[in-house]
Structures are given as structure tokens and as C-alpha cells.
Amino acid sequence: MSFAIRRLTGSDVADYRAIRLEALTNHPEAFASTPEQFVQRTPDELRAVLEAMVFVGAIRPDGSLAGIMALEFGSGREAHRAWLYQVYVRPDMRGTGCAQALLDAALAHSKGKVAQVHLGVAAHNEPAIRLYQKAGFVRYGTDPRSQFVNGRFVDEHLMVRFLDEAPGETHE
């Protein structure tokens, strides 16, 4: 399947709302937010989020969103760091290179702005962990029982990619 990667803007609120709600509904263990919390957000609040953070989207030829990924840049003493959030690719686009393209775009946007990019991923999400490892992320810890979702605890692996080092180097 073909797709293009571009930065999302405030004009993408409706499409963003739809894909984000799908992600939260279908994969509640992967996100800290709940669908119930998310639907309370107004279009203006969502527009502000889209403009405050860097969102990249995979856009299908028909203009619909196939996947999203967000970056939030630190400030002050954490200005050297960014965090990767809200990663989601629709099921029919998994295995097409869509997630890799989104990640490549997010990392490219981060280079020259920060020294490292952090993320958290559910410990049971092996496909995502493989994607991040392939991109040079390394695990530096696990947050046990990070969330309690649908009657069970979910551990979260914390990972980092040092942009000022070659992928796979260890930081000591």
C-alpha cells in the first residue's frame, strides 16, 4: 500500500480525533489515556495539542490517516531530550513499512534539535519493541505495573535512542 508522510497541523483535527480514538479503544493497554477521557477533549484542545507537539502522519492516497506518531521536546534542563508518544498504525497498514517511515520521519525531525529520544512501550508489544530496536533504541529500564488495564497490570519498557551516537552504541 502506498502512503506519504507529512507533519499534521491544526487542520487535521477531525482525522486525528478518529485515529486516536481508534487506537485508545482497540489497544487500551498501549496508552495512558482512555477513550472516555479523550472524547471529552474539544476540537480546540486537540488543535492546540497538534500545534504544541510535532505530529507526523502516514497519509493514504485517499487522504485518510493510516498512522500517527508524536514528538514532544523538552525544555530547560531537559531541552536535550524528546519523547515519542501516541504511536499507532492502523491494522491494514501494519507490515507495510508505515511504522518505520513514521519513526524515520520523527527521528529526522529530532536530529539537530535534541541529543536523545525517549519512549515507553508495553513490555508485551514485541513488534513495536523490534521496530524500536531496529532503529537503534535501547532499553534502559522497565516500569513495573505502569498501568492497570482491564483487570491486569501492564509493565512498560523505557527505551532511548542517542542521536549523537551511531545506532547500537551503548551509552555509559
Helices and strands as residue ranges (DSSP letters): E 4-7, G 10-12, H 13-26, G 28-30, H 35-38, H 43-52, E 54-59, E 65-73, G 76-78, E 81-89, G 91-93, H 98-110, E 116-122, H 126-134, E 138-149, E 152-162
